[in-house]
Amino acid sequence: MKTIHKIFFSGTACLLLFLAGCNSILDEQPRSIYTPDYFKTEKGVHGGLTGMYAHLRYIFGNAYFYNSTLTGTDEATWGASGSGGGFQIFDLSGAGLITASNSDASNLWFNTFPNINTANGVIENASAVGVSDALIAEARFFRAFDYFMLVQTFGGVPLDLGAGELKFNTSVARNSVRNTVPEVYTRAIFPDLLQAVANLPETGRVTGGVTKTLARLYLAKAYLTYAWWLENPNNIPTYPETDRTDPDGHNAQWYFQQAYDIATTAIDNPGPFGLVATYYDLHVGTNDRNKELLLYADHTQTSELYNGSSLSFGSGGDADNFAVWMLTWNYTALQSSKTSWASPQTVNSVQREAAQGLGRPWVRMAPPHGVFENTFADKENDARYDGTFSTSYRGNWPKAGVTNSFLYNANDLTVEPGDAILTFLDEVPADAIDYSNSVYKSNVGAGVLPGRADYVIAPNAFSRLVYPGLWKLGTYRTDNAGGLGQPNAANTRPFNIAKFSELYFVAAEAAVKGAATLPGKSAYDLINVIRARAGKWRWSNKENVEKIEDHSADVVAETPATIDINYILAERSREYYGEGYRWYDLVRTQKWEEIAGSYTICGTAVGDRTPVTVTRQIQITNYLRPVPQGQLDNMNVSIAEKDDYQNPGYRVNE
């Protein structure tokens, strides 16, 4: 179920939560509206700050916003259950156009502007009620964070919400003027982040609270992104139209250097943060909220209030963390037999379970073949493939009350609980897979190899219907009580937004763009810190066994001596696949059409193993998302003025 909230960006009403004192966790209580008087108390300021953390849930982990960040890139296309709607539209492969009415990026607009106005209220009033500069810096961070997300997505956006530039607004004015991209960066994002860096603590005041390291990461990212915008290598248009000149008189190279300097300063001064030992440890549910995570939209299995959604059923509502459902195929269709396949009594051998490798299948998105053939070409040494995908689906039928101690599976061989029912192979095997057998035929179109009890599918047969699931974002709960748990509930794990590792990528990208580097911190050096970690194994998801191996030297040996932007982007995809970074990465570097202009995948039918190459129609106007129709509808201006407010490529009269 998808809900679009029609609100004025100048309005002050939204669901927000307040903090009772400076505890180690956010003590959340419902609050429906903020008024000017509310911010004139210390309790009100704390309430506004807590609301800023809460608003992250309505953006990150929301599957529709997630769609706008991935579908149409080299990381994802539409899945078998995503045809005919927004997922297929965002693929830009001929099913329809992205419009102001159907854009899933609208979620960002409607959830950031109320929060920006809250930040305005806190910043204006906090000093007068004796609140510390460190607390005000939290509000400044979130205001900058939201504006940074907005300017990357929509271009220039309003700094004046109705009461003056960066002022708390209570008016019901229904008009708006968009500032230019340079104005948003130099008047809002950069000043706020600089003050946040200066005044935030190294260690957050609460668990998951914003810190100096986080502010440095976003200042470096903002400098990097703005530098690309000034350079504009492929002449992508901007809106509102403006010269690509910096009001402060700096050129793109100055900003690339600033990005490098800030990022390396953060690496050298990490505070309590750093890289965890292995990629598996970074993503396994038992290690959530680890030292590598700088910001996340938090959830919990202990309280529906603190979770932001039901603990027993996920409706796809605004605060649900249900993004991972989109890249989860319907593994519950897998069947084995209680008896020999000569006279089968079939049973669903992999039940829907609230477990990290399983979860709720929606099949709205699917990874193209290039993800497996190119991005994750090294599956033997680099642990990130195994730490990203579920490639082995194992029997769990006793948890559904099926008492058989074994079942018959591929080749009429028996499998026990915990054995693989279906395996997505790492590569096309030397022996031909038999997909055509009629006795123990797979009901999901998989095949068999001699002597194997598990069904198999080769990478060239991955389709829009059947493909490896996204393990790294999968469900994790500790209250399943030995059963299937609550697999239909939204994910109760935090949705990760920012990681310490990205500082290495930002600095490396700036170095590739010409920033002067420090000894031991060239682009090659920085990338190899990440790649060396990628070679360290602790566990094999594929085999479901402990795997203590160090292939760091092998992974580093594969790093090219000269790092370019395409390699940076490929490495970012290996590190952050499926986490919502990709559209922003390709738009920032203006590599979207070059890298994701076409892809290969098999179709939507069971047993469709014919790869088809699809060409996307990516226009230069698609580098910005449309201003939401709800915003235009709420503006009391003429149709012509609304059209002028809208980004080119999405206007009524074009």
C-alpha positions in Angstrom: 0.0 0.0 0.0 1.4 3.3 -1.0 0.5 6.6 0.6 1.4 10.0 -0.8 1.1 12.8 1.8 0.0 16.1 0.4 1.5 18.8 2.6 2.8 22.3 2.2 6.5 22.5 2.6 5.7 25.6 4.6 3.4 23.7 7.0 4.4 22.8 10.5 2.3 19.7 11.1 3.7 16.2 11.0 4.2 13.2 13.3 7.2 14.1 15.5 8.6 12.8 18.7 10.3 14.4 21.7 13.2 13.6 24.0 12.8 13.5 27.8 16.2 14.6 29.0 19.6 13.6 27.6 19.4 9.8 28.0 21.4 7.2 26.3 18.6 6.4 23.9 15.9 8.5 22.3 12.8 8.4 24.6 10.1 8.9 22.0 6.5 10.1 22.6 4.0 11.1 20.0 3.6 14.8 19.1 1.5 16.0 16.2 2.4 19.6 15.8 5.1 22.2 16.7 4.3 25.8 17.5 6.6 28.8 18.0 6.0 28.8 21.8 6.9 25.1 22.0 10.5 25.9 20.8 10.8 28.5 23.5 11.3 25.8 26.1 14.2 23.4 26.7 11.8 20.5 26.4 10.5 21.8 23.1 14.0 22.0 21.7 14.7 18.5 22.7 11.4 17.4 21.2 12.3 19.0 17.9 15.7 17.3 17.9 14.2 13.9 18.5 11.7 14.5 15.7 14.7 14.9 13.4 15.9 11.4 14.1 12.4 10.0 13.7 11.9 11.6 10.3 14.6 9.4 8.8 12.3 6.4 9.1 9.9 7.9 6.6 12.6 8.1 3.9 15.2 5.4 4.5 13.7 1.9 4.4 10.6 3.2 2.6 10.4 0.9 -0.5 9.1 3.5 -2.9 11.8 6.0 -2.2 14.2 3.1 -2.4 12.9 2.4 -5.9 13.8 5.9 -6.9 17.4 5.4 -5.8 18.1 2.0 -7.5 15.7 1.0 -10.3 17.0 2.3 -13.6 20.7 2.0 -12.6 23.1 -0.9 -13.2 22.1 -2.3 -9.8 18.4 -2.9 -10.4 15.6 -3.2 -12.9 12.0 -4.1 -12.4 11.0 -7.5 -11.1 8.3 -9.8 -12.2 5.8 -8.4 -9.7 6.8 -4.8 -10.4 5.6 -4.6 -14.0 3.0 -2.1 -15.0 3.7 0.3 -12.2 6.2 2.7 -10.6 9.0 0.1 -10.5 8.9 -0.5 -14.3 8.4 3.3 -14.9 11.6 4.1 -13.0 13.5 1.7 -15.2 13.1 4.1 -18.1 12.9 1.1 -20.5 9.8 2.0 -22.3 6.9 1.2 -19.9 6.1 4.9 -19.2 7.5 8.2 -18.2 8.4 9.5 -14.7 6.0 12.3 -13.9 5.2 14.7 -11.1 2.2 12.4 -10.2 4.0 9.0 -10.2 7.5 9.9 -9.0 8.6 7.9 -5.9 11.2 10.6 -5.2 8.2 12.6 -3.9 8.6 10.8 -0.6 11.8 12.8 0.0 10.2 16.2 -0.7 7.2 15.6 1.6 9.3 14.4 4.6 12.3 16.7 4.5 10.6 20.2 4.3 8.6 19.8 7.6 11.8 18.6 9.2 13.8 21.5 7.8 11.1 23.9 9.3 11.5 22.1 12.6 15.3 22.6 12.4 14.7 26.3 11.7 12.6 26.5 14.9 15.2 24.8 17.0 18.1 26.9 15.6 16.2 30.2 16.1 15.2 29.5 19.7 17.7 27.1 21.3 20.2 29.6 22.4 17.6 31.7 24.2 16.5 28.8 26.4 20.1 27.8 27.3 20.6 24.9 25.0 24.2 24.1 24.2 25.9 24.7 20.9 26.3 21.0 20.5 22.6 20.4 20.5 22.0 23.3 18.1 24.7 21.6 15.9 22.5 18.5 15.7 19.7 20.6 14.2 22.1 22.3 11.8 23.3 18.9 10.7 19.8 17.6 9.9 18.9 20.8 8.1 22.0 20.5 5.9 21.4 16.8 5.5 17.9 17.3 4.2 18.9 20.1 1.9 21.7 18.1 0.5 19.4 15.2 -0.3 16.9 17.6 -1.9 19.4 19.5 -4.0 20.8 16.3 -5.4 17.3 15.0 -6.3 15.4 18.1 -7.5 18.0 20.8 -8.2 17.5 24.2 -6.5 14.9 24.2 -3.8 13.3 26.9 -1.5 15.3 28.3 1.4 12.4 30.5 2.3 9.5 28.5 3.6 7.3 31.5 4.0 8.8 33.5 6.8 12.2 34.4 5.4 15.3 32.5 4.4 16.0 29.7 6.8 13.4 31.0 9.2 10.8 29.0 11.1 7.5 29.4 9.3 4.0 29.3 10.7 2.2 31.1 7.8 -0.2 29.4 5.4 1.3 31.1 2.4 0.8 29.1 -0.7 3.5 30.4 -3.0 7.1 29.5 -3.3 10.4 30.5 -5.0 13.1 28.0 -5.7 16.7 29.0 -4.9 19.5 28.0 -7.3 21.8 25.1 -6.6 24.8 27.3 -5.7 22.6 29.3 -3.3 21.4 26.1 -1.5 24.9 24.9 -1.1 26.6 28.1 -0.1 23.8 29.6 2.1 22.5 26.5 3.8 24.4 23.3 3.4 28.0 24.4 3.8 27.5 26.9 6.6 25.4 24.4 8.6 27.8 21.6 8.2 30.8 23.7 9.0 29.2 24.7 12.3 28.2 21.1 12.9 31.8 20.0 12.5 32.9 22.7 14.9 30.4 22.0 17.6 29.3 18.4 17.5 31.0 15.9 19.9 33.2 13.0 18.8 30.8 10.6 20.6 27.1 11.0 20.1 25.1 12.1 23.2 22.7 9.2 22.5 23.0 5.9 20.8 23.0 6.6 17.0 23.3 10.4 17.7 25.0 12.7 15.2 28.7 13.3 15.6 31.7 15.3 14.4 32.8 12.4 12.1 29.3 12.2 10.5 29.3 15.9 9.9 32.7 15.7 8.3 31.5 12.9 6.0 28.6 14.9 4.8 30.6 18.1 4.4 33.1 16.2 2.3 30.3 14.6 0.3 28.7 18.0 -0.3 32.0 19.5 -1.4 32.6 16.6 -3.7 29.1 16.7 -5.2 29.1 20.5 -5.7 32.6 20.3 -7.3 31.1 17.9 -9.9 28.2 20.2 -10.4 30.5 23.1 -11.1 32.6 21.1 -13.5 29.6 19.6 -15.3 31.7 17.4 -17.7 28.7 16.3 -19.8 26.8 19.5 -19.9 23.8 18.3 -18.0 21.3 21.2 -17.5 20.4 22.5 -14.1 17.3 24.1 -12.7 16.5 26.8 -11.8 18.7 28.0 -14.6 21.9 29.6 -13.4 25.6 29.9 -14.3 27.9 27.2 -13.0 29.8 29.7 -11.0 30.4 29.7 -7.3 29.2 32.7 -5.3 32.2 32.4 -3.1 34.6 32.6 -6.0 36.0 29.1 -5.8 36.4 26.7 -8.7 35.6 23.0 -8.9 39.2 22.0 -8.1 39.1 24.0 -4.9 36.0 22.0 -3.8 37.6 18.6 -4.8 40.5 19.5 -2.6 38.3 20.5 0.3 36.5 17.1 -0.1 39.8 15.3 0.1 41.1 17.3 3.1 37.9 16.9 5.1 37.5 13.2 4.4 41.2 12.4 5.3 41.0 14.5 8.4 38.0 12.4 9.5 39.9 9.2 8.7 42.8 10.3 10.8 40.5 11.5 13.7 37.9 8.7 13.8 36.7 9.1 17.4 34.8 6.0 18.4 34.3 4.9 14.7 36.3 2.7 12.3 36.0 -0.2 9.9 34.8 -3.5 11.3 36.9 -6.5 10.7 35.0 -8.2 7.9 32.2 -7.4 5.4 30.1 -10.1 7.0 30.4 -8.5 10.4 29.3 -5.2 9.0 26.0 -6.6 7.8 25.0 -9.6 10.0 22.0 -8.7 12.1 23.7 -9.8 15.3 26.1 -6.9 14.9 23.7 -4.0 14.0 24.7 -0.5 15.2 28.4 -1.3 15.0 31.3 1.1 15.0 31.3 1.6 11.2 27.8 3.0 11.2 27.6 6.8 11.5 23.8 7.3 10.9 20.8 5.0 10.5 17.0 5.2 10.6 16.5 3.2 13.8 13.9 0.4 14.4 13.4 -2.1 17.1 11.5 -5.4 17.8 10.8 -4.4 21.4 8.2 -1.6 20.9 5.9 -0.6 18.1 6.1 3.0 19.2 9.9 3.0 18.9 9.9 0.8 15.8 7.5 3.2 14.0 5.4 0.3 12.7 3.7 -2.9 13.6 5.8 -5.8 14.9 3.5 -8.4 13.4 2.4 -7.2 10.0 4.0 -4.7 7.5 1.5 -2.7 5.4 4.1 -0.9 3.4 3.3 2.3 5.3 5.5 5.3 5.5 7.6 4.4 8.5 7.9 0.7 7.7 11.4 -0.5 6.9 10.4 -2.7 4.0 12.8 -1.8 1.2 14.5 -5.3 1.2 11.2 -6.9 0.3 11.5 -5.4 -3.2 14.7 -7.4 -4.0 13.4 -10.6 -2.4 12.1 -13.3 -4.9 9.3 -15.7 -4.0 11.5 -18.5 -2.7 8.4 -19.9 -0.9 7.3 -21.4 -4.2 10.1 -23.9 -3.9 8.8 -27.5 -3.6 10.2 -30.8 -2.6 8.4 -34.1 -2.1 7.5 -36.2 0.9 7.8 -39.3 -1.3 9.8 -40.3 -4.3 9.2 -38.1 -7.3 7.8 -41.1 -9.1 4.6 -40.5 -7.0 5.2 -37.1 -5.5 3.5 -35.5 -2.5 4.9 -32.0 -2.7 5.5 -29.6 0.1 6.9 -26.1 0.3 10.3 -26.9 1.6 11.5 -23.3 2.2 8.9 -21.5 4.3 8.6 -17.7 4.7 10.6 -17.0 7.8 11.8 -13.9 9.7 15.4 -14.7 9.0 18.1 -12.7 7.4 18.4 -14.8 4.3 14.7 -15.1 3.8 12.0 -12.6 4.8 9.0 -11.3 2.9 9.0 -11.6 -1.0 7.6 -8.8 -3.1 9.7 -9.3 -6.3 9.3 -5.7 -7.4 13.0 -5.3 -8.3 15.6 -7.6 -9.8 19.4 -7.4 -10.3 20.5 -7.4 -14.0 23.1 -9.9 -15.1 25.9 -7.4 -15.1 25.7 -7.3 -11.3 26.9 -10.9 -11.2 29.1 -11.0 -14.2 30.9 -7.6 -13.8 30.3 -5.9 -10.4 30.9 -9.1 -8.4 33.1 -10.9 -10.9 35.5 -12.1 -8.1 33.3 -14.3 -5.9 36.2 -16.5 -4.7 38.4 -14.0 -2.9 36.2 -10.9 -2.4 33.8 -11.7 0.4 31.4 -8.9 -0.6 29.3 -11.1 -3.0 28.7 -13.7 -0.3 28.0 -10.9 2.2 25.5 -9.2 -0.1 23.3 -11.9 -1.5 21.4 -15.0 -0.4 22.5 -17.6 -2.9 21.6 -20.8 -1.1 18.0 -21.4 0.0 17.8 -24.1 2.7 15.0 -26.3 4.0 13.1 -25.1 7.1 9.9 -27.1 6.7 9.8 -28.4 10.3 9.2 -24.8 11.5 5.9 -25.0 9.6 4.8 -28.2 11.3 5.9 -30.6 8.5 7.2 -33.6 10.5 9.1 -35.4 7.7 12.8 -35.8 8.7 13.8 -35.6 5.1 12.3 -34.8 1.7 13.1 -35.8 -1.9 14.6 -33.0 -4.0 16.7 -32.8 -7.2 17.8 -36.1 -8.8 15.3 -37.8 -6.4 17.9 -37.4 -3.7 17.0 -36.7 -0.1 17.5 -33.4 1.8 17.3 -32.8 5.5 16.4 -29.6 7.3 19.1 -27.0 6.8 20.3 -28.6 3.5 20.2 -26.5 0.3 17.0 -26.8 -1.7 18.1 -24.4 -4.4 21.5 -22.9 -5.1 22.3 -19.9 -7.4 25.6 -20.9 -8.9 28.6 -18.5 -8.9 29.3 -19.3 -12.6 28.1 -21.3 -15.5 29.4 -24.9 -14.7 31.4 -27.0 -17.1 28.8 -29.7 -17.1 25.5 -28.6 -18.7 22.6 -28.0 -16.3 19.6 -30.2 -17.1 16.7 -27.8 -17.0 14.4 -30.1 -18.9 13.9 -33.1 -16.6 10.3 -34.2 -16.2 10.4 -36.6 -13.2 11.7 -34.3 -10.5 11.1 -31.1 -12.4 11.6 -27.8 -10.5 8.5 -25.7 -10.2 10.6 -22.5 -10.3 12.4 -23.3 -13.5 15.7 -24.5 -11.9 17.8 -27.4 -13.1 19.9 -30.2 -11.9 23.5 -31.3 -12.0 24.6 -35.0 -11.6 24.9 -36.1 -8.0 23.5 -32.9 -6.4 20.4 -32.9 -4.3 19.9 -29.2 -4.6 18.4 -27.6 -7.7 20.6 -25.0 -9.4 20.4 -22.0 -11.6 23.4 -20.5 -13.5 24.0 -16.7 -13.5 23.0 -16.4 -17.2 19.6 -17.8 -16.3 18.8 -15.3 -13.5 15.5 -13.6 -14.3 13.1 -11.0 -13.3 11.3 -13.8 -11.4 14.1 -15.8 -9.8 17.4 -14.4 -8.6 19.6 -14.2 -5.5 18.0 -12.2 -2.7 19.5 -9.3 -0.8 21.0 -10.9 2.4 22.7 -7.8 3.7 19.5 -5.9 4.4 17.5 -9.0 5.4 15.2 -9.5 8.4 16.8 -10.2 11.8 14.8 -10.9 14.9 15.5 -12.7 18.2 11.8 -13.4 19.1 11.1 -16.2 16.6 11.0 -18.8 19.5 12.3 -21.5 17.2 9.6 -21.0 14.6 9.0 -18.9 11.5 8.5 -15.7 13.6 6.8 -12.7 12.0 8.1 -12.7 8.4 5.2 -10.4 7.2 6.2 -7.7 9.6 8.4 -4.8 8.4 12.1 -5.1 9.1 12.9 -4.2 12.7 16.6 -3.6 11.9 18.0 -0.1 11.5 18.3 1.0 7.9 21.9 2.2 7.5 22.4 5.6 5.9 26.1 6.6 6.4 29.2 4.5 7.1 32.7 5.3 8.1 34.0 3.4 5.0 32.6 6.1 2.7 35.2 8.6 3.9 37.8 6.4 2.0 35.7 6.5 -1.2 35.1 10.3 -1.0 38.8 11.0 -0.5 39.7 8.6 -3.3 37.2 10.1 -5.8 38.5 13.6 -5.0 42.0 12.4 -5.5 41.1 11.0 -8.9 39.6 14.4 -9.7 43.0 16.1 -9.0 43.1 16.8 -5.3 46.7 16.9 -4.0 47.1 13.8 -1.8 48.9 13.0 1.4 51.6 10.3 1.7 49.9 6.9 1.9 46.5 8.3 0.9 46.5 8.2 -2.8 43.3 6.9 -4.5 45.0 3.6 -4.9 46.0 3.5 -1.2 42.5 4.5 0.0 40.6 2.0 -2.2 42.9 -0.8 -1.1 42.1 -0.3 2.5 38.5 -1.2 1.6 39.5 -3.9 -0.7 41.8 -5.5 1.8 39.0 -5.7 4.2 36.8 -7.3 1.5 39.3 -10.2 1.3 38.8 -11.2 4.9 36.2 -13.9 5.5 34.7 -15.1 8.8 31.6 -16.9 7.5 30.3 -18.3 4.3 26.6 -17.6 3.7 26.6 -19.8 0.7 27.8 -22.8 2.5 26.4 -21.8 5.9 29.7 -22.6 7.7 32.5 -20.7 9.4 35.1 -19.7 7.0 38.2 -18.1 8.5 40.3 -17.1 5.5 42.3 -14.0 4.5 42.4 -13.3 0.8 43.3 -9.6 1.2 46.6 -10.0 -0.8 44.7 -11.6 -3.7 42.0 -8.9 -3.7 44.6 -6.0 -3.5 46.6 -7.6 -6.3 43.6 -7.2 -8.6 43.4 -3.5 -8.0 44.5 -1.6 -11.1 47.6 0.7 -10.7 45.7 3.6 -12.0 42.3 4.3 -10.5 39.7 6.2 -12.6 36.1 7.3 -11.9 34.6 4.1 -13.5 36.7 2.0 -11.1 35.6 4.1 -8.1 32.0 3.6 -9.2 32.4 -0.1 -9.6 34.0 -0.4 -6.2 31.3 1.7 -4.6 28.7 -0.7 -6.1 30.6 -3.7 -4.7 30.7 -2.1 -1.2 27.2 -0.5 -1.2 25.1 -2.6 -3.5 21.4 -2.3 -2.8 21.8 0.3 -0.1 20.3 3.2 -2.0 23.5 5.0 -3.1 23.5 4.2 -6.8 21.3 6.7 -8.6 23.0 9.5 -6.7 26.5 8.2 -7.5 25.7 7.9 -11.2 24.0 11.4 -11.3 26.8 13.1 -9.4 29.5 11.8 -11.8 27.2 12.1 -14.8 27.9 8.5 -15.7 24.3 7.3 -15.6 23.7 6.6 -19.3 27.2 5.3 -19.9 27.1 2.8 -17.1 23.4 1.9 -16.9 22.1 2.7 -20.4 21.5 -1.0 -21.1 21.4 -4.3 -19.3 20.7 -8.0 -19.7 18.2 -10.2 -17.8 15.9 -13.1 -18.4 12.1 -12.6 -18.4 9.2 -12.9 -16.0 7.9 -16.4 -16.7 8.8 -19.6 -14.8 11.6 -21.2 -16.6 12.5 -18.2 -18.8 16.2 -18.6 -19.3 16.7 -16.5 -22.4 18.8 -13.4 -21.7 17.4 -10.2 -23.3 19.3 -6.9 -23.7 17.2 -3.9 -22.8 18.1 -0.3 -23.7 17.0 2.5 -21.4 15.8 5.9 -22.6 17.7 8.1 -20.1 17.3 11.7 -21.0 19.4 14.6 -19.6 16.3 15.9 -17.9 16.0 12.7 -15.9 19.1 13.8 -14.0 16.6 15.7 -11.8 13.4 14.2 -10.4 10.1 16.1 -10.9 8.8 18.4 -8.2 5.8 16.4 -6.8 2.3 17.1 -8.1 1.1 17.5 -4.5 3.4 20.5 -4.0 2.2 22.1 -7.2 -1.4 21.5 -6.3 -1.0 23.2 -3.0 0.6 26.4 -4.6 -1.9 29.2 -5.1 -0.3 30.4 -8.4 -1.2 30.2 -12.0 -0.7 27.1 -14.2 2.0 28.9 -16.1 3.8 29.7 -12.8 3.5 26.1 -11.7 5.0 25.0 -15.0 7.9 27.4 -14.5 8.4 26.0 -11.0 8.6 22.4 -12.3 11.8 21.0 -13.6 12.2 20.8 -17.4 11.1 17.5 -18.9 8.2 17.2 -16.5 6.1 20.2 -17.4 2.5 20.1 -18.6 3.1 22.4 -21.5 6.2 20.8 -23.0 
